[in-house]
């Protein structure tokens, strides 16, 4: 645990935190399969860590959310 914390602090801390597809689904209140579709369609960047296992950097998740917010604002302004 101590090594993980030291690694995070030396490599950007919170930006190097990884989220699972399940965690993202819970945060956004969508199905896990929806998150997997976003990954497979390259809307959400992810790192493959196993045959069917993906992890998303928190920074990439935040950028995804910002992009979604901008898209919603552009639609409402039109």
mmJSON file of the N, C-alpha and C atoms, coordinates in Angstrom:
{"data_MODEL":{"atom_site":{
"group_PDB":["ATOM","ATOM","ATOM","ATOM","ATOM","ATOM","ATOM","ATOM","ATOM","ATOM","ATOM","ATOM","ATOM","ATOM","ATOM","ATOM","ATOM","ATOM","ATOM","ATOM","ATOM","ATOM","ATOM","ATOM","ATOM","ATOM","ATOM","ATOM","ATOM","ATOM","ATOM","ATOM","ATOM","ATOM","ATOM","ATOM","ATOM","ATOM","ATOM","ATOM","ATOM","ATOM","ATOM","ATOM","ATOM","ATOM","ATOM","ATOM","ATOM","ATOM","ATOM","ATOM","ATOM","ATOM","ATOM","ATOM","ATOM","ATOM","ATOM","ATOM","ATOM","ATOM","ATOM","ATOM","ATOM","ATOM","ATOM","ATOM","ATOM","ATOM","ATOM","ATOM","ATOM","ATOM","ATOM","ATOM","ATOM","ATOM","ATOM","ATOM","ATOM","ATOM","ATOM","ATOM","ATOM","ATOM","ATOM","ATOM","ATOM","ATOM","ATOM","ATOM","ATOM","ATOM","ATOM","ATOM","ATOM","ATOM","ATOM","ATOM","ATOM","ATOM","ATOM","ATOM","ATOM","ATOM","ATOM","ATOM","ATOM","ATOM","ATOM","ATOM","ATOM","ATOM","ATOM","ATOM","ATOM","ATOM","ATOM","ATOM","ATOM","ATOM","ATOM","ATOM","ATOM","ATOM","ATOM","ATOM","ATOM","ATOM","ATOM","ATOM","ATOM","ATOM","ATOM","ATOM","ATOM","ATOM","ATOM","ATOM","ATOM","ATOM","ATOM","ATOM","ATOM","ATOM","ATOM","ATOM","ATOM","ATOM","ATOM","ATOM","ATOM","ATOM","ATOM","ATOM","ATOM","ATOM","ATOM","ATOM","ATOM","ATOM","ATOM","ATOM","ATOM","ATOM","ATOM","ATOM","ATOM","ATOM","ATOM","ATOM","ATOM","ATOM","ATOM","ATOM","ATOM","ATOM","ATOM","ATOM","ATOM","ATOM","ATOM","ATOM","ATOM","ATOM","ATOM","ATOM","ATOM","ATOM","ATOM","ATOM","ATOM","ATOM","ATOM","ATOM","ATOM","ATOM","ATOM","ATOM","ATOM","ATOM","ATOM","ATOM","ATOM","ATOM","ATOM","ATOM","ATOM","ATOM","ATOM","ATOM","ATOM","ATOM","ATOM","ATOM","ATOM","ATOM","ATOM","ATOM","ATOM","ATOM","ATOM","ATOM","ATOM","ATOM","ATOM","ATOM","ATOM","ATOM","ATOM","ATOM","ATOM","ATOM"],
"id":[1,2,3,4,5,6,7,8,9,10,11,12,13,14,15,16,17,18,19,20,21,22,23,24,25,26,27,28,29,30,31,32,33,34,35,36,37,38,39,40,41,42,43,44,45,46,47,48,49,50,51,52,53,54,55,56,57,58,59,60,61,62,63,64,65,66,67,68,69,70,71,72,73,74,75,76,77,78,79,80,81,82,83,84,85,86,87,88,89,90,91,92,93,94,95,96,97,98,99,100,101,102,103,104,105,106,107,108,109,110,111,112,113,114,115,116,117,118,119,120,121,122,123,124,125,126,127,128,129,130,131,132,133,134,135,136,137,138,139,140,141,142,143,144,145,146,147,148,149,150,151,152,153,154,155,156,157,158,159,160,161,162,163,164,165,166,167,168,169,170,171,172,173,174,175,176,177,178,179,180,181,182,183,184,185,186,187,188,189,190,191,192,193,194,195,196,197,198,199,200,201,202,203,204,205,206,207,208,209,210,211,212,213,214,215,216,217,218,219,220,221,222,223,224,225,226,227,228,229,230,231,232,233,234],
"type_symbol":["N","C","C","N","C","C","N","C","C","N","C","C","N","C","C","N","C","C","N","C","C","N","C","C","N","C","C","N","C","C","N","C","C","N","C","C","N","C","C","N","C","C","N","C","C","N","C","C","N","C","C","N","C","C","N","C","C","N","C","C","N","C","C","N","C","C","N","C","C","N","C","C","N","C","C","N","C","C","N","C","C","N","C","C","N","C","C","N","C","C","N","C","C","N","C","C","N","C","C","N","C","C","N","C","C","N","C","C","N","C","C","N","C","C","N","C","C","N","C","C","N","C","C","N","C","C","N","C","C","N","C","C","N","C","C","N","C","C","N","C","C","N","C","C","N","C","C","N","C","C","N","C","C","N","C","C","N","C","C","N","C","C","N","C","C","N","C","C","N","C","C","N","C","C","N","C","C","N","C","C","N","C","C","N","C","C","N","C","C","N","C","C","N","C","C","N","C","C","N","C","C","N","C","C","N","C","C","N","C","C","N","C","C","N","C","C","N","C","C","N","C","C","N","C","C","N","C","C","N","C","C","N","C","C"],
"label_atom_id":["N","CA","C","N","CA","C","N","CA","C","N","CA","C","N","CA","C","N","CA","C","N","CA","C","N","CA","C","N","CA","C","N","CA","C","N","CA","C","N","CA","C","N","CA","C","N","CA","C","N","CA","C","N","CA","C","N","CA","C","N","CA","C","N","CA","C","N","CA","C","N","CA","C","N","CA","C","N","CA","C","N","CA","C","N","CA","C","N","CA","C","N","CA","C","N","CA","C","N","CA","C","N","CA","C","N","CA","C","N","CA","C","N","CA","C","N","CA","C","N","CA","C","N","CA","C","N","CA","C","N","CA","C","N","CA","C","N","CA","C","N","CA","C","N","CA","C","N","CA","C","N","CA","C","N","CA","C","N","CA","C","N","CA","C","N","CA","C","N","CA","C","N","CA","C","N","CA","C","N","CA","C","N","CA","C","N","CA","C","N","CA","C","N","CA","C","N","CA","C","N","CA","C","N","CA","C","N","CA","C","N","CA","C","N","CA","C","N","CA","C","N","CA","C","N","CA","C","N","CA","C","N","CA","C","N","CA","C","N","CA","C","N","CA","C","N","CA","C","N","CA","C","N","CA","C","N","CA","C","N","CA","C","N","CA","C","N","CA","C","N","CA","C"],
"label_alt_id":[null,null,null,null,null,null,null,null,null,null,null,null,null,null,null,null,null,null,null,null,null,null,null,null,null,null,null,null,null,null,null,null,null,null,null,null,null,null,null,null,null,null,null,null,null,null,null,null,null,null,null,null,null,null,null,null,null,null,null,null,null,null,null,null,null,null,null,null,null,null,null,null,null,null,null,null,null,null,null,null,null,null,null,null,null,null,null,null,null,null,null,null,null,null,null,null,null,null,null,null,null,null,null,null,null,null,null,null,null,null,null,null,null,null,null,null,null,null,null,null,null,null,null,null,null,null,null,null,null,null,null,null,null,null,null,null,null,null,null,null,null,null,null,null,null,null,null,null,null,null,null,null,null,null,null,null,null,null,null,null,null,null,null,null,null,null,null,null,null,null,null,null,null,null,null,null,null,null,null,null,null,null,null,null,null,null,null,null,null,null,null,null,null,null,null,null,null,null,null,null,null,null,null,null,null,null,null,null,null,null,null,null,null,null,null,null,null,null,null,null,null,null,null,null,null,null,null,null,null,null,null,null,null,null],
"label_comp_id":["UNK","UNK","UNK","UNK","UNK","UNK","UNK","UNK","UNK","UNK","UNK","UNK","UNK","UNK","UNK","UNK","UNK","UNK","UNK","UNK","UNK","UNK","UNK","UNK","UNK","UNK","UNK","UNK","UNK","UNK","UNK","UNK","UNK","UNK","UNK","UNK","UNK","UNK","UNK","UNK","UNK","UNK","UNK","UNK","UNK","UNK","UNK","UNK","UNK","UNK","UNK","UNK","UNK","UNK","UNK","UNK","UNK","UNK","UNK","UNK","UNK","UNK","UNK","UNK","UNK","UNK","UNK","UNK","UNK","UNK","UNK","UNK","UNK","UNK","UNK","UNK","UNK","UNK","UNK","UNK","UNK","UNK","UNK","UNK","UNK","UNK","UNK","UNK","UNK","UNK","UNK","UNK","UNK","UNK","UNK","UNK","UNK","UNK","UNK","UNK","UNK","UNK","UNK","UNK","UNK","UNK","UNK","UNK","UNK","UNK","UNK","UNK","UNK","UNK","UNK","UNK","UNK","UNK","UNK","UNK","UNK","UNK","UNK","UNK","UNK","UNK","UNK","UNK","UNK","UNK","UNK","UNK","UNK","UNK","UNK","UNK","UNK","UNK","UNK","UNK","UNK","UNK","UNK","UNK","UNK","UNK","UNK","UNK","UNK","UNK","UNK","UNK","UNK","UNK","UNK","UNK","UNK","UNK","UNK","UNK","UNK","UNK","UNK","UNK","UNK","UNK","UNK","UNK","UNK","UNK","UNK","UNK","UNK","UNK","UNK","UNK","UNK","UNK","UNK","UNK","UNK","UNK","UNK","UNK","UNK","UNK","UNK","UNK","UNK","UNK","UNK","UNK","UNK","UNK","UNK","UNK","UNK","UNK","UNK","UNK","UNK","UNK","UNK","UNK","UNK","UNK","UNK","UNK","UNK","UNK","UNK","UNK","UNK","UNK","UNK","UNK","UNK","UNK","UNK","UNK","UNK","UNK","UNK","UNK","UNK","UNK","UNK","UNK","UNK","UNK","UNK","UNK","UNK","UNK"],
"label_asym_id":["A","A","A","A","A","A","A","A","A","A","A","A","A","A","A","A","A","A","A","A","A","A","A","A","A","A","A","A","A","A","A","A","A","A","A","A","A","A","A","A","A","A","A","A","A","A","A","A","A","A","A","A","A","A","A","A","A","A","A","A","A","A","A","A","A","A","A","A","A","A","A","A","A","A","A","A","A","A","A","A","A","A","A","A","A","A","A","A","A","A","A","A","A","A","A","A","A","A","A","A","A","A","A","A","A","A","A","A","A","A","A","A","A","A","A","A","A","A","A","A","A","A","A","A","A","A","A","A","A","A","A","A","A","A","A","A","A","A","A","A","A","A","A","A","A","A","A","A","A","A","A","A","A","A","A","A","A","A","A","A","A","A","A","A","A","A","A","A","A","A","A","A","A","A","A","A","A","A","A","A","A","A","A","A","A","A","A","A","A","A","A","A","A","A","A","A","A","A","A","A","A","A","A","A","A","A","A","A","A","A","A","A","A","A","A","A","A","A","A","A","A","A","A","A","A","A","A","A","A","A","A","A","A","A"],
"label_entity_id":["1","1","1","1","1","1","1","1","1","1","1","1","1","1","1","1","1","1","1","1","1","1","1","1","1","1","1","1","1","1","1","1","1","1","1","1","1","1","1","1","1","1","1","1","1","1","1","1","1","1","1","1","1","1","1","1","1","1","1","1","1","1","1","1","1","1","1","1","1","1","1","1","1","1","1","1","1","1","1","1","1","1","1","1","1","1","1","1","1","1","1","1","1","1","1","1","1","1","1","1","1","1","1","1","1","1","1","1","1","1","1","1","1","1","1","1","1","1","1","1","1","1","1","1","1","1","1","1","1","1","1","1","1","1","1","1","1","1","1","1","1","1","1","1","1","1","1","1","1","1","1","1","1","1","1","1","1","1","1","1","1","1","1","1","1","1","1","1","1","1","1","1","1","1","1","1","1","1","1","1","1","1","1","1","1","1","1","1","1","1","1","1","1","1","1","1","1","1","1","1","1","1","1","1","1","1","1","1","1","1","1","1","1","1","1","1","1","1","1","1","1","1","1","1","1","1","1","1","1","1","1","1","1","1"],
"label_seq_id":[1,1,1,2,2,2,3,3,3,4,4,4,5,5,5,6,6,6,7,7,7,8,8,8,9,9,9,10,10,10,11,11,11,12,12,12,13,13,13,14,14,14,15,15,15,16,16,16,17,17,17,18,18,18,19,19,19,20,20,20,21,21,21,22,22,22,23,23,23,24,24,24,25,25,25,26,26,26,27,27,27,28,28,28,29,29,29,30,30,30,31,31,31,32,32,32,33,33,33,34,34,34,35,35,35,36,36,36,37,37,37,38,38,38,39,39,39,40,40,40,41,41,41,42,42,42,43,43,43,44,44,44,45,45,45,46,46,46,47,47,47,48,48,48,49,49,49,50,50,50,51,51,51,52,52,52,53,53,53,54,54,54,55,55,55,56,56,56,57,57,57,58,58,58,59,59,59,60,60,60,61,61,61,62,62,62,63,63,63,64,64,64,65,65,65,66,66,66,67,67,67,68,68,68,69,69,69,70,70,70,71,71,71,72,72,72,73,73,73,74,74,74,75,75,75,76,76,76,77,77,77,78,78,78],
"pdbx_PDB_ins_code":[null,null,null,null,null,null,null,null,null,null,null,null,null,null,null,null,null,null,null,null,null,null,null,null,null,null,null,null,null,null,null,null,null,null,null,null,null,null,null,null,null,null,null,null,null,null,null,null,null,null,null,null,null,null,null,null,null,null,null,null,null,null,null,null,null,null,null,null,null,null,null,null,null,null,null,null,null,null,null,null,null,null,null,null,null,null,null,null,null,null,null,null,null,null,null,null,null,null,null,null,null,null,null,null,null,null,null,null,null,null,null,null,null,null,null,null,null,null,null,null,null,null,null,null,null,null,null,null,null,null,null,null,null,null,null,null,null,null,null,null,null,null,null,null,null,null,null,null,null,null,null,null,null,null,null,null,null,null,null,null,null,null,null,null,null,null,null,null,null,null,null,null,null,null,null,null,null,null,null,null,null,null,null,null,null,null,null,null,null,null,null,null,null,null,null,null,null,null,null,null,null,null,null,null,null,null,null,null,null,null,null,null,null,null,null,null,null,null,null,null,null,null,null,null,null,null,null,null,null,null,null,null,null,null],
"Cartn_x":[0.819,0.0,0.864,1.894,2.784,3.466,3.885,4.536,3.582,2.325,1.337,1.15,1.034,0.835,2.041,3.255,4.458,4.517,4.111,4.112,3.141,1.963,0.977,1.477,2.087,2.582,3.697,4.566,5.678,5.282,4.123,3.695,2.396,2.186,1.009,-0.15,-0.006,-1.029,-2.359,-3.325,-4.707,-4.861,-4.033,-4.141,-3.801,-3.063,-2.667,-3.589,-4.69,-5.674,-6.442,-6.724,-7.44,-8.814,-9.791,-11.152,-11.527,-12.365,-12.874,-14.128,-14.531,-15.76,-16.957,-16.91,-17.986,-18.077,-16.933,-16.928,-17.485,-17.096,-17.589,-19.092,-19.561,-20.994,-21.763,-21.232,-21.893,-21.91,-20.806,-20.721,-21.748,-21.855,-22.733,-24.144,-24.348,-25.645,-26.087,-25.163,-25.444,-25.034,-25.384,-25.006,-23.527,-22.885,-21.463,-21.22,-22.161,-22.018,-21.972,-22.659,-22.612,-21.198,-20.549,-19.167,-18.262,-18.472,-17.669,-17.862,-19.07,-19.324,-18.595,-18.573,-17.835,-16.365,-15.833,-14.422,-14.195,-15.058,-14.858,-15.052,-15.836,-16.037,-15.054,-14.085,-13.021,-13.531,-14.689,-15.16,-14.5,-14.128,-13.497,-12.194,-11.087,-9.776,-9.659,-9.083,-8.897,-7.644,-7.161,-5.996,-6.46,-6.081,-6.46,-5.453,-5.952,-5.066,-5.289,-6.224,-6.506,-7.317,-7.693,-8.433,-9.692,-10.444,-11.657,-11.734,-10.564,-10.514,-9.862,-10.569,-10.07,-10.006,-9.072,-8.973,-8.905,-9.532,-9.582,-8.884,-7.926,-7.272,-8.287,-8.207,-9.146,-9.08,-7.893,-7.732,-8.497,-8.412,-9.137,-10.646,-11.074,-12.491,-12.984,-12.195,-12.565,-12.661,-11.728,-11.758,-12.991,-13.353,-14.557,-15.786,-15.874,-17.021,-17.074,-15.913,-15.875,-16.368,-15.969,-16.416,-17.912,-18.457,-19.898,-20.646,-20.108,-20.744,-20.724,-19.626,-19.54,-20.532,-20.701,-21.654,-23.079,-23.412,-24.756,-25.0,-23.987,-24.138,-24.326,-23.6,-23.721,-25.12,-25.675,-27.023,-28.072,-27.913,-28.908,-28.831,-27.666,-27.507,-28.039,-28.126,-28.553,-30.037],
"Cartn_y":[-1.186,0.0,1.251,1.24,2.388,2.636,1.558,1.706,2.314,1.894,2.423,3.919,4.328,5.739,6.558,6.056,6.76,6.853,5.797,5.805,6.861,6.952,7.936,9.35,9.593,10.927,11.338,10.416,10.756,10.829,10.282,10.271,11.018,12.104,12.901,12.63,11.726,11.496,11.07,11.95,11.634,11.321,11.903,11.649,10.21,9.526,8.154,7.148,7.61,6.698,6.047,4.767,4.04,3.631,3.662,3.265,2.044,1.199,0.048,0.478,-0.347,-0.053,-0.089,-0.94,-1.024,0.252,0.786,2.023,3.191,3.269,4.337,4.203,2.983,2.745,3.194,2.926,3.347,4.86,5.508,6.968,7.631,7.134,7.748,7.163,6.131,5.445,4.926,4.233,3.552,2.095,1.271,-0.137,-0.271,-1.266,-1.502,-1.74,-2.365,-2.621,-1.303,-0.287,1.027,1.585,1.462,1.926,1.136,-0.166,-1.0,-0.579,-0.176,0.3,1.61,2.495,3.75,3.467,2.475,2.107,1.508,0.584,-0.08,0.873,1.94,2.917,4.084,3.975,4.971,6.322,6.362,7.592,7.788,6.694,6.72,5.932,6.587,5.926,4.93,3.774,2.758,1.947,1.284,0.417,-1.006,-1.896,-3.295,-3.983,-4.559,-5.21,-6.713,-7.21,-8.637,-8.937,-10.188,-10.56,-9.713,-9.459,-8.649,-7.608,-7.209,-6.302,-4.987,-3.888,-2.569,-1.692,-0.75,0.268,1.618,2.614,3.964,4.897,5.667,6.662,7.714,8.19,9.207,10.442,10.813,11.978,11.775,10.586,10.301,10.319,9.834,9.852,11.293,12.139,13.548,14.242,13.94,14.523,14.044,12.79,12.245,13.014,13.263,13.985,15.417,16.07,17.433,17.465,16.484,16.395,16.184,15.381,15.145,16.424,17.169,18.422,19.45,19.523,20.468,20.108,18.827,18.385,18.733,18.592,18.927,20.44,21.236,22.684,23.145,22.552,22.933,22.597,21.478,21.091,22.05,22.48,23.364,24.778,25.189,26.517,26.577,25.448,25.431,25.573],
"Cartn_z":[0.0,0.0,0.0,0.811,0.892,-0.449,-1.115,-2.415,-3.433,-3.411,-4.351,-4.124,-2.877,-2.552,-2.989,-2.741,-3.162,-4.678,-5.368,-6.828,-7.347,-6.762,-7.197,-6.963,-5.811,-5.504,-6.449,-6.81,-7.687,-9.152,-9.507,-10.9,-11.138,-10.434,-10.69,-9.751,-8.829,-7.822,-8.384,-8.302,-8.659,-10.146,-11.006,-12.439,-12.794,-11.961,-12.245,-11.581,-11.057,-10.489,-11.636,-11.492,-12.527,-12.026,-12.93,-12.617,-13.434,-12.871,-13.612,-14.377,-15.328,-16.064,-15.118,-14.129,-13.143,-12.318,-11.894,-11.118,-11.936,-13.201,-14.068,-14.261,-14.455,-14.621,-13.38,-12.207,-10.972,-10.846,-11.183,-11.087,-12.003,-13.235,-14.229,-14.244,-13.441,-13.366,-14.732,-15.372,-16.627,-16.463,-17.427,-17.376,-17.728,-17.172,-17.438,-18.924,-19.602,-21.037,-21.827,-21.351,-21.998,-21.954,-20.809,-20.658,-21.598,-21.695,-22.594,-24.045,-24.411,-25.783,-26.057,-25.06,-25.226,-25.462,-24.764,-24.932,-26.313,-26.734,-28.028,-29.201,-29.003,-30.077,-29.981,-29.097,-28.896,-28.407,-27.787,-27.159,-25.799,-25.172,-23.856,-23.944,-23.608,-23.655,-22.504,-22.8,-21.766,-22.06,-21.028,-21.131,-20.879,-21.769,-21.621,-20.702,-19.616,-18.65,-18.583,-19.354,-19.399,-20.635,-20.835,-22.043,-22.263,-21.206,-21.322,-20.204,-19.707,-18.561,-18.987,-18.721,-19.07,-17.834,-17.846,-16.807,-17.511,-16.89,-17.446,-16.471,-16.987,-16.135,-15.747,-14.522,-14.045,-14.926,-15.365,-16.232,-17.551,-18.14,-19.377,-19.144,-17.991,-17.655,-17.517,-16.854,-16.699,-18.062,-18.966,-20.311,-21.071,-20.903,-21.531,-21.059,-19.75,-19.202,-19.723,-19.815,-20.347,-21.792,-22.578,-23.963,-24.054,-23.15,-23.137,-22.754,-21.793,-21.373,-22.497,-23.228,-24.342,-25.43,-25.706,-26.71,-26.326,-25.051,-24.576,-24.661,-24.333,-24.4,-25.838,-26.775,-28.175,-28.71,-28.291,-28.724,-28.186,-26.922,-26.322,-26.893,-27.374,-27.964,-29.384,-30.057,-31.46,-31.635],
"occupancy":[1.0,1.0,1.0,1.0,1.0,1.0,1.0,1.0,1.0,1.0,1.0,1.0,1.0,1.0,1.0,1.0,1.0,1.0,1.0,1.0,1.0,1.0,1.0,1.0,1.0,1.0,1.0,1.0,1.0,1.0,1.0,1.0,1.0,1.0,1.0,1.0,1.0,1.0,1.0,1.0,1.0,1.0,1.0,1.0,1.0,1.0,1.0,1.0,1.0,1.0,1.0,1.0,1.0,1.0,1.0,1.0,1.0,1.0,1.0,1.0,1.0,1.0,1.0,1.0,1.0,1.0,1.0,1.0,1.0,1.0,1.0,1.0,1.0,1.0,1.0,1.0,1.0,1.0,1.0,1.0,1.0,1.0,1.0,1.0,1.0,1.0,1.0,1.0,1.0,1.0,1.0,1.0,1.0,1.0,1.0,1.0,1.0,1.0,1.0,1.0,1.0,1.0,1.0,1.0,1.0,1.0,1.0,1.0,1.0,1.0,1.0,1.0,1.0,1.0,1.0,1.0,1.0,1.0,1.0,1.0,1.0,1.0,1.0,1.0,1.0,1.0,1.0,1.0,1.0,1.0,1.0,1.0,1.0,1.0,1.0,1.0,1.0,1.0,1.0,1.0,1.0,1.0,1.0,1.0,1.0,1.0,1.0,1.0,1.0,1.0,1.0,1.0,1.0,1.0,1.0,1.0,1.0,1.0,1.0,1.0,1.0,1.0,1.0,1.0,1.0,1.0,1.0,1.0,1.0,1.0,1.0,1.0,1.0,1.0,1.0,1.0,1.0,1.0,1.0,1.0,1.0,1.0,1.0,1.0,1.0,1.0,1.0,1.0,1.0,1.0,1.0,1.0,1.0,1.0,1.0,1.0,1.0,1.0,1.0,1.0,1.0,1.0,1.0,1.0,1.0,1.0,1.0,1.0,1.0,1.0,1.0,1.0,1.0,1.0,1.0,1.0,1.0,1.0,1.0,1.0,1.0,1.0,1.0,1.0,1.0,1.0,1.0,1.0,1.0,1.0,1.0,1.0,1.0,1.0],
"B_iso_or_equiv":[0.0,0.0,0.0,0.0,0.0,0.0,0.0,0.0,0.0,0.0,0.0,0.0,0.0,0.0,0.0,0.0,0.0,0.0,0.0,0.0,0.0,0.0,0.0,0.0,0.0,0.0,0.0,0.0,0.0,0.0,0.0,0.0,0.0,0.0,0.0,0.0,0.0,0.0,0.0,0.0,0.0,0.0,0.0,0.0,0.0,0.0,0.0,0.0,0.0,0.0,0.0,0.0,0.0,0.0,0.0,0.0,0.0,0.0,0.0,0.0,0.0,0.0,0.0,0.0,0.0,0.0,0.0,0.0,0.0,0.0,0.0,0.0,0.0,0.0,0.0,0.0,0.0,0.0,0.0,0.0,0.0,0.0,0.0,0.0,0.0,0.0,0.0,0.0,0.0,0.0,0.0,0.0,0.0,0.0,0.0,0.0,0.0,0.0,0.0,0.0,0.0,0.0,0.0,0.0,0.0,0.0,0.0,0.0,0.0,0.0,0.0,0.0,0.0,0.0,0.0,0.0,0.0,0.0,0.0,0.0,0.0,0.0,0.0,0.0,0.0,0.0,0.0,0.0,0.0,0.0,0.0,0.0,0.0,0.0,0.0,0.0,0.0,0.0,0.0,0.0,0.0,0.0,0.0,0.0,0.0,0.0,0.0,0.0,0.0,0.0,0.0,0.0,0.0,0.0,0.0,0.0,0.0,0.0,0.0,0.0,0.0,0.0,0.0,0.0,0.0,0.0,0.0,0.0,0.0,0.0,0.0,0.0,0.0,0.0,0.0,0.0,0.0,0.0,0.0,0.0,0.0,0.0,0.0,0.0,0.0,0.0,0.0,0.0,0.0,0.0,0.0,0.0,0.0,0.0,0.0,0.0,0.0,0.0,0.0,0.0,0.0,0.0,0.0,0.0,0.0,0.0,0.0,0.0,0.0,0.0,0.0,0.0,0.0,0.0,0.0,0.0,0.0,0.0,0.0,0.0,0.0,0.0,0.0,0.0,0.0,0.0,0.0,0.0,0.0,0.0,0.0,0.0,0.0,0.0],
"pdbx_formal_charge":[null,null,null,null,null,null,null,null,null,null,null,null,null,null,null,null,null,null,null,null,null,null,null,null,null,null,null,null,null,null,null,null,null,null,null,null,null,null,null,null,null,null,null,null,null,null,null,null,null,null,null,null,null,null,null,null,null,null,null,null,null,null,null,null,null,null,null,null,null,null,null,null,null,null,null,null,null,null,null,null,null,null,null,null,null,null,null,null,null,null,null,null,null,null,null,null,null,null,null,null,null,null,null,null,null,null,null,null,null,null,null,null,null,null,null,null,null,null,null,null,null,null,null,null,null,null,null,null,null,null,null,null,null,null,null,null,null,null,null,null,null,null,null,null,null,null,null,null,null,null,null,null,null,null,null,null,null,null,null,null,null,null,null,null,null,null,null,null,null,null,null,null,null,null,null,null,null,null,null,null,null,null,null,null,null,null,null,null,null,null,null,null,null,null,null,null,null,null,null,null,null,null,null,null,null,null,null,null,null,null,null,null,null,null,null,null,null,null,null,null,null,null,null,null,null,null,null,null,null,null,null,null,null,null],
"auth_seq_id":[1,1,1,2,2,2,3,3,3,4,4,4,5,5,5,6,6,6,7,7,7,8,8,8,9,9,9,10,10,10,11,11,11,12,12,12,13,13,13,14,14,14,15,15,15,16,16,16,17,17,17,18,18,18,19,19,19,20,20,20,21,21,21,22,22,22,23,23,23,24,24,24,25,25,25,26,26,26,27,27,27,28,28,28,29,29,29,30,30,30,31,31,31,32,32,32,33,33,33,34,34,34,35,35,35,36,36,36,37,37,37,38,38,38,39,39,39,40,40,40,41,41,41,42,42,42,43,43,43,44,44,44,45,45,45,46,46,46,47,47,47,48,48,48,49,49,49,50,50,50,51,51,51,52,52,52,53,53,53,54,54,54,55,55,55,56,56,56,57,57,57,58,58,58,59,59,59,60,60,60,61,61,61,62,62,62,63,63,63,64,64,64,65,65,65,66,66,66,67,67,67,68,68,68,69,69,69,70,70,70,71,71,71,72,72,72,73,73,73,74,74,74,75,75,75,76,76,76,77,77,77,78,78,78],
"auth_comp_id":["UNK","UNK","UNK","UNK","UNK","UNK","UNK","UNK","UNK","UNK","UNK","UNK","UNK","UNK","UNK","UNK","UNK","UNK","UNK","UNK","UNK","UNK","UNK","UNK","UNK","UNK","UNK","UNK","UNK","UNK","UNK","UNK","UNK","UNK","UNK","UNK","UNK","UNK","UNK","UNK","UNK","UNK","UNK","UNK","UNK","UNK","UNK","UNK","UNK","UNK","UNK","UNK","UNK","UNK","UNK","UNK","UNK","UNK","UNK","UNK","UNK","UNK","UNK","UNK","UNK","UNK","UNK","UNK","UNK","UNK","UNK","UNK","UNK","UNK","UNK","UNK","UNK","UNK","UNK","UNK","UNK","UNK","UNK","UNK","UNK","UNK","UNK","UNK","UNK","UNK","UNK","UNK","UNK","UNK","UNK","UNK","UNK","UNK","UNK","UNK","UNK","UNK","UNK","UNK","UNK","UNK","UNK","UNK","UNK","UNK","UNK","UNK","UNK","UNK","UNK","UNK","UNK","UNK","UNK","UNK","UNK","UNK","UNK","UNK","UNK","UNK","UNK","UNK","UNK","UNK","UNK","UNK","UNK","UNK","UNK","UNK","UNK","UNK","UNK","UNK","UNK","UNK","UNK","UNK","UNK","UNK","UNK","UNK","UNK","UNK","UNK","UNK","UNK","UNK","UNK","UNK","UNK","UNK","UNK","UNK","UNK","UNK","UNK","UNK","UNK","UNK","UNK","UNK","UNK","UNK","UNK","UNK","UNK","UNK","UNK","UNK","UNK","UNK","UNK","UNK","UNK","UNK","UNK","UNK","UNK","UNK","UNK","UNK","UNK","UNK","UNK","UNK","UNK","UNK","UNK","UNK","UNK","UNK","UNK","UNK","UNK","UNK","UNK","UNK","UNK","UNK","UNK","UNK","UNK","UNK","UNK","UNK","UNK","UNK","UNK","UNK","UNK","UNK","UNK","UNK","UNK","UNK","UNK","UNK","UNK","UNK","UNK","UNK","UNK","UNK","UNK","UNK","UNK","UNK"],
"auth_asym_id":["A","A","A","A","A","A","A","A","A","A","A","A","A","A","A","A","A","A","A","A","A","A","A","A","A","A","A","A","A","A","A","A","A","A","A","A","A","A","A","A","A","A","A","A","A","A","A","A","A","A","A","A","A","A","A","A","A","A","A","A","A","A","A","A","A","A","A","A","A","A","A","A","A","A","A","A","A","A","A","A","A","A","A","A","A","A","A","A","A","A","A","A","A","A","A","A","A","A","A","A","A","A","A","A","A","A","A","A","A","A","A","A","A","A","A","A","A","A","A","A","A","A","A","A","A","A","A","A","A","A","A","A","A","A","A","A","A","A","A","A","A","A","A","A","A","A","A","A","A","A","A","A","A","A","A","A","A","A","A","A","A","A","A","A","A","A","A","A","A","A","A","A","A","A","A","A","A","A","A","A","A","A","A","A","A","A","A","A","A","A","A","A","A","A","A","A","A","A","A","A","A","A","A","A","A","A","A","A","A","A","A","A","A","A","A","A","A","A","A","A","A","A","A","A","A","A","A","A","A","A","A","A","A","A"],
"auth_atom_id":["N","CA","C","N","CA","C","N","CA","C","N","CA","C","N","CA","C","N","CA","C","N","CA","C","N","CA","C","N","CA","C","N","CA","C","N","CA","C","N","CA","C","N","CA","C","N","CA","C","N","CA","C","N","CA","C","N","CA","C","N","CA","C","N","CA","C","N","CA","C","N","CA","C","N","CA","C","N","CA","C","N","CA","C","N","CA","C","N","CA","C","N","CA","C","N","CA","C","N","CA","C","N","CA","C","N","CA","C","N","CA","C","N","CA","C","N","CA","C","N","CA","C","N","CA","C","N","CA","C","N","CA","C","N","CA","C","N","CA","C","N","CA","C","N","CA","C","N","CA","C","N","CA","C","N","CA","C","N","CA","C","N","CA","C","N","CA","C","N","CA","C","N","CA","C","N","CA","C","N","CA","C","N","CA","C","N","CA","C","N","CA","C","N","CA","C","N","CA","C","N","CA","C","N","CA","C","N","CA","C","N","CA","C","N","CA","C","N","CA","C","N","CA","C","N","CA","C","N","CA","C","N","CA","C","N","CA","C","N","CA","C","N","CA","C","N","CA","C","N","CA","C","N","CA","C","N","CA","C","N","CA","C","N","CA","C","N","CA","C","N","CA","C"],
"pdbx_PDB_model_num":[1,1,1,1,1,1,1,1,1,1,1,1,1,1,1,1,1,1,1,1,1,1,1,1,1,1,1,1,1,1,1,1,1,1,1,1,1,1,1,1,1,1,1,1,1,1,1,1,1,1,1,1,1,1,1,1,1,1,1,1,1,1,1,1,1,1,1,1,1,1,1,1,1,1,1,1,1,1,1,1,1,1,1,1,1,1,1,1,1,1,1,1,1,1,1,1,1,1,1,1,1,1,1,1,1,1,1,1,1,1,1,1,1,1,1,1,1,1,1,1,1,1,1,1,1,1,1,1,1,1,1,1,1,1,1,1,1,1,1,1,1,1,1,1,1,1,1,1,1,1,1,1,1,1,1,1,1,1,1,1,1,1,1,1,1,1,1,1,1,1,1,1,1,1,1,1,1,1,1,1,1,1,1,1,1,1,1,1,1,1,1,1,1,1,1,1,1,1,1,1,1,1,1,1,1,1,1,1,1,1,1,1,1,1,1,1,1,1,1,1,1,1,1,1,1,1,1,1,1,1,1,1,1,1]
}}}
